[in-house]
Structure formats: structure tokens, C-alpha cells
């Protein structure tokens, strides 16, 4: 008896590691060597390739493929149909397996529906990638990113509220966490109350 749930239409291959309390819904495929932490949720039609790693409490919505070399830390949210890549210049007739580039999505980050994350980048803690954005370079912690290519349009709190930081400092109106921007980088000064 396993300590996770997998819908009968899903495939969980031998050699995959799945944490307690994880739920795997319809038509998913978890391949050998994939590692999923505790309390995760995989929506319908999610594929995890060998060599992928999901931390605890990761939510992956419908129609997402997570390719070899992608790591999602704890509390990451992947919106419906968001896209990861693992090669920058794919060709069907040229083997590129040795050229896979790693992608790291740090704790608490959100990737919106239909957004694309090009391989080889790091998304900082609690970064927020807007729906449909295309991320082609590293993203700072707490950055709010939109557009094609994605660009920073503001800052976002750990709780998900947009921050207004006159003079480079301020508090979240929802959770009261306080932040300061120094040299174009945002840091939390006081945690949520």
C-alpha cells in the first residue's frame, strides 16, 4: 500500500520516488528517476521525465511536461500548460542529450498559465511569472515578470500580493511583511505577521 494517491489512468514507473500525501491525477506519467516530495499535486496530463526533482507541496496544474534537468523547490506553483525546455537549439535529427541545460525554480515561485521557461535559468524565491510570459534569463527573488521576453514590472510579496515600495521600502498590505530594495534586489526585512 502506497502513501500517495495515483489515479488508475496514470502511470508511475518503477524507480520513481514519490513522497507521502502526494496526489497524481488523470493521465499523468511519472518516469523512473523522477523525485517528488511530500504533499505535491499533479493535475491532469502531467509528465515528469527522469532526473526531475520536485520539493514539498509543489502544485503542477494540467498539461505540464517537466523535462530532465528541471528542479522545482518547495511550494512552487506551475500554472496550466506552462512550458519548460531543456535544450536551446533542438533538432529532431541531431542528438542533443549531452547539451541539456538545468533549470532551477526556487522556493515559493509561481509560473503562470501558458508561460514558457527557457532552459538554463534560475527563478528566484517567490518570483511570479505572469501568464503567457517567456522567461529567457535569470529572475530575481520576489520579481513580478510579464511579457515576451519577460521583464520585471514590479515586486511581489511572499504571500502573492503586489508590492508598492515608495522610496524602495514598505510593507505588504495583506500580510504586513516588510521589504527593502537595495541595488535593484529586494529583500524581506520582517516576516509576515
Buried (B, 14 or more C-beta within 10 A) or exposed (E): EEEBEBEEEBEBEEEBEBBEBBBBBBBBBBBEBBBBBBBBBBBBBBBBBBBBBBBBBBBBBBBBBBBBBBBBBBBBBBBBBBBBBBBEEEEEEEEEEEEBBBBBBBBBBBBBBBBBBBBBBBBBBBBBBBBBBBBBEEBBBBBBBBEEEBEBEBBBBBEBEBBEBEEEBBBBEEBEBBBBBEEEEBEBEEEBE
